[in-house]
Amino acid sequence: MADGLATLTDKEIRLECIRLAVEFAAEMQRSDPLLKAQEYYAWVMNKNSSRKSAKTSINKVELRT
């Protein structure tokens, strides 16, 4: 993954989400980080993301200029 070309497996993504939840979540969430890790995972996998893709955003900027 150091070269930026490697693709992470689902398990690696889940492990990274749990690491982030344990390392950066609020103190109360650290005692049971699975819920926060699942939120991170859903966001990463775009299941709950309301953000638009970069391509859509770029197109809107180009239309305005």
DAWODA-V772466 format. One record per residue. N is the residue number from 1. RES is the residue in three letters. PHI is phi in whole degrees, 0 to 359 (NA if undefined). PSI is psi in whole degrees, 0 to 359 (999 if undefined). BURIAL is b if it has 24 or more other ideal C-beta (glycine too) atoms within 12 Angstrom, else e. Layout:
{{N;RES;PHI;PSI;BURIAL} {N;RES;PHI;PSI;BURIAL}}
This chain:
{{1;MET;NA;347;e} {2;ALA;298;329;e} {3;ASP;276;354;e} {4;GLY;80;1;e} {5;LEU;258;345;e} {6;ALA;286;146;e} {7;THR;259;131;e} {8;LEU;281;144;e} {9;THR;280;166;e} {10;ASP;301;319;e} {11;LYS;295;319;e} {12;GLU;294;322;e} {13;ILE;295;316;e} {14;ARG;297;319;e} {15;LEU;296;321;e} {16;GLU;294;321;e} {17;CYS;296;318;b} {18;ILE;291;324;b} {19;ARG;297;316;e} {20;LEU;296;320;e} {21;ALA;296;321;b} {22;VAL;286;322;e} {23;GLU;280;322;e} {24;PHE;242;351;e} {25;ALA;288;165;e} {26;ALA;297;158;e} {27;GLU;305;318;e} {28;MET;295;325;e} {29;GLN;283;339;e} {30;ARG;292;332;e} {31;SER;290;332;e} {32;ASP;219;79;e} {33;PRO;279;358;b} {34;LEU;296;321;e} {35;LEU;297;314;e} {36;LYS;294;321;b} {37;ALA;297;321;b} {38;GLN;293;323;e} {39;GLU;297;316;e} {40;TYR;298;316;b} {41;TYR;298;315;b} {42;ALA;297;321;e} {43;TRP;294;315;e} {44;VAL;298;320;e} {45;MET;274;5;e} {46;ASN;62;27;e} {47;LYS;281;329;e} {48;ASN;237;15;e} {49;SER;275;132;e} {50;SER;260;2;e} {51;ARG;285;149;e} {52;LYS;269;158;e} {53;SER;293;159;e} {54;ALA;297;323;e} {55;LYS;298;317;e} {56;THR;297;317;e} {57;SER;296;318;e} {58;ILE;297;318;e} {59;ASN;299;321;e} {60;LYS;292;322;e} {61;VAL;294;317;e} {62;GLU;296;324;e} {63;LEU;292;328;e} {64;ARG;283;335;e} {65;THR;271;999;e}}
